[in-house]
Amino acid sequence: MNYEIESELDSYVDSHSSPEPDYLKRLTRESNLRLINGRMCSGHLQGRLLKMITMLCAPKLAVELGTFTGYSALCIAEGLPEGSRLVTIEADDELEDFILRQLNGSEHGKKVELRIGKALEICREFADESVDLMFIDADKREYPSYLDEAIRMLRPGGLIMADNTLWAGHVCDPAYENDPQTKGVRTFNDKAASLPGFDIVILPFRDGITLLRKKGNLKI
């Protein structure tokens, strides 16, 4: 596929998907203006996908590992039923004020509880099988450990979503054999593919999103 057709298809998909809310457009703009890695925001299509999957799952409790600017958290919160909540965990305490401003600027921010600290330590505060939906998008080197915690925390019928599981194609590139982040993503993918009691699919969307559903019926 040549670049011109690919660009036209991207525009076509954008224009035939639900529009990005204005507050998320502002968040993206502010992220790119103020932060070095603003491009790491989930963006329009991934955001709409996160919202839709959340609506389909209708979780009581969702957990996100890796808040960054709060874009994905607000998309998940947008899809949450009333009375449900999202706990989002960010390791970088310098982002706290920025994230809180974004949450306060959206009607959905009230559904979100921001926790600052190490994701693995905070995850261990949750009781076994207490989470309905989990979105993993933090330190790639820790992905295998995040998966272990997510398996422990997830209820039957619950869903794990993991971002960047194709890692710019590095998962298939021998040149990145010794890269710690690539190794983390590869190990996550291998472990996820061999899990008993889970249905799994990798969506070749953006940088790869893996969906893992724990078999059983979600307890409402």
Secondary structure as UniProt FT lines:
FT   HELIX           3..15
FT   HELIX           22..34
FT   TURN            36..37
FT   HELIX           38..40
FT   HELIX           44..57
FT   STRAND          61..65
FT   TURN            68..69
FT   HELIX           71..79
FT   TURN            82..83
FT   STRAND          85..90
FT   HELIX           93..95
FT   HELIX           96..104
FT   TURN            107..108
FT   HELIX           109..111
FT   STRAND          112..116
FT   HELIX           119..123
FT   TURN            124..125
FT   TURN            128..129
FT   STRAND          131..136
FT   HELIX           140..142
FT   HELIX           143..153
FT   STRAND          154..163
FT   HELIX           167..172
FT   HELIX           174..176
FT   TURN            177..178
FT   HELIX           180..193
FT   TURN            196..197
FT   STRAND          198..203
FT   TURN            206..207
FT   STRAND          209..214
//
